[in-house]
Amino acid sequence: MLAAFAVLLLFQCLGEAVVFVLRLPIPGPVAGMLLLSSALIALPKLQALVESAANTLLSHLSLLFVPAGVGIIVAAASGSGHWLAMLVSVAVSTILALAVTGLILRGIGGADEAKAKDGDA
């Protein structure tokens, strides 16, 4: 299990380094996740090593949101007087995210339906 966590941390550090050196406009952990995905595709044995640690982290995922929730509450105190703007921005961004997700799923589903129709013909 310790080796699996070491691999996960290694890829996160690699992602941070790549972003820093190349000055990429993406977060380091995202770059690390892309590197890890590439490594998992190239080295299938790595999946068996990382899978147990990943499942353990996923089972405790709710605990990882506690610091973010505390940060939101602390930031909300400094945003007093702007609660209406924050509420509207959260509502609008949620609706936009749902709409974009729906359109993407419809587009993916449409491609699947077209393949199914071509297979039936």
C-alpha positions as CSV (number, residue, x, y, z in Angstrom):
1,M,0.0,0.0,0.0
2,L,2.9,2.4,0.8
3,A,4.4,1.8,-2.6
4,A,1.0,2.6,-4.3
5,F,0.8,5.9,-2.3
6,A,4.4,6.7,-3.3
7,V,3.5,6.2,-7.0
8,L,0.5,8.5,-6.7
9,L,2.5,11.2,-5.0
10,L,5.3,10.7,-7.5
11,F,2.9,11.4,-10.4
12,Q,1.5,14.5,-8.6
13,C,5.0,15.8,-8.1
14,L,5.8,15.1,-11.7
15,G,2.7,17.0,-12.8
16,E,3.7,20.0,-10.6
17,A,7.2,19.9,-12.1
18,V,6.0,19.7,-15.7
19,V,3.5,22.6,-15.2
20,F,6.2,24.7,-13.5
21,V,8.9,24.1,-16.1
22,L,6.7,24.4,-19.1
23,R,4.6,27.2,-17.6
24,L,1.4,25.5,-18.5
25,P,-2.0,27.1,-17.5
26,I,-3.3,24.0,-15.8
27,P,-3.1,22.8,-12.2
28,G,-0.2,20.4,-11.4
29,P,-2.3,17.6,-10.1
30,V,-4.3,17.6,-13.3
31,A,-1.1,17.2,-15.3
32,G,0.0,14.5,-12.9
33,M,-3.3,12.7,-13.4
34,L,-2.8,12.8,-17.2
35,L,0.7,11.5,-16.8
36,L,-0.6,8.7,-14.5
37,S,-3.3,7.8,-17.0
38,S,-0.7,7.6,-19.7
39,A,1.5,5.4,-17.5
40,L,-1.4,3.1,-16.7
41,I,-2.2,2.6,-20.4
42,A,1.5,1.9,-21.2
43,L,2.1,-0.3,-18.1
44,P,-0.9,-2.4,-17.2
45,K,1.0,-3.9,-14.2
46,L,1.0,-0.5,-12.6
47,Q,-2.8,-0.6,-12.3
48,A,-2.7,-3.5,-9.9
49,L,-0.3,-1.6,-7.7
50,V,-2.2,1.6,-7.7
51,E,-5.7,0.2,-7.5
52,S,-5.8,-0.6,-3.8
53,A,-4.5,2.8,-2.8
54,A,-6.9,4.5,-5.1
55,N,-9.9,2.6,-3.8
56,T,-8.9,3.4,-0.2
57,L,-8.7,7.1,-1.1
58,L,-12.1,7.0,-2.8
59,S,-13.7,5.3,0.2
60,H,-12.6,8.3,2.3
61,L,-13.3,11.0,-0.4
62,S,-15.8,12.8,1.7
63,L,-13.1,13.6,4.3
64,L,-11.1,15.4,1.6
65,F,-14.0,17.9,1.1
66,V,-13.9,19.1,4.7
67,P,-11.0,21.6,4.2
68,A,-12.7,23.0,1.1
69,G,-16.0,23.4,3.1
70,V,-14.1,25.2,5.9
71,G,-12.5,27.5,3.3
72,I,-15.8,28.4,1.8
73,I,-17.2,29.3,5.2
74,V,-14.2,31.4,6.0
75,A,-14.3,33.1,2.6
76,A,-18.1,33.7,3.0
77,A,-17.4,35.8,6.1
78,S,-15.1,38.1,4.1
79,G,-17.7,38.4,1.3
80,S,-20.4,40.0,3.5
81,G,-22.6,42.4,1.6
82,H,-22.1,40.5,-1.7
83,W,-24.3,37.5,-0.8
84,L,-26.7,38.2,-3.7
85,A,-24.0,38.3,-6.3
86,M,-22.4,35.1,-4.9
87,L,-25.8,33.3,-4.9
88,V,-26.6,34.3,-8.4
89,S,-23.2,33.3,-9.7
90,V,-23.4,29.9,-8.0
91,A,-26.9,29.3,-9.5
92,V,-26.0,30.5,-13.0
93,S,-22.7,28.4,-13.0
94,T,-24.6,25.3,-11.8
95,I,-27.3,25.7,-14.5
96,L,-24.6,26.2,-17.2
97,A,-22.6,23.2,-16.0
98,L,-25.7,21.1,-16.2
99,A,-26.6,22.4,-19.6
100,V,-23.1,21.8,-21.0
101,T,-23.0,18.3,-19.5
102,G,-26.4,17.5,-21.0
103,L,-25.4,18.7,-24.5
104,I,-22.2,16.7,-24.3
105,L,-24.1,13.5,-23.3
106,R,-26.6,14.1,-26.0
107,G,-23.8,14.5,-28.6
108,I,-22.2,11.3,-27.3
109,G,-25.5,9.5,-27.3
110,G,-26.3,10.7,-30.8
111,A,-23.0,9.2,-32.1
112,D,-23.8,5.9,-30.4
113,E,-27.3,5.8,-31.9
114,A,-25.9,6.5,-35.4
115,K,-23.4,3.6,-35.0
116,A,-26.3,1.4,-33.8
117,K,-28.4,2.3,-36.8
118,D,-25.5,1.7,-39.2
119,G,-25.0,-1.7,-37.6
120,D,-28.7,-2.6,-38.1
121,A,-28.7,-1.7,-41.8
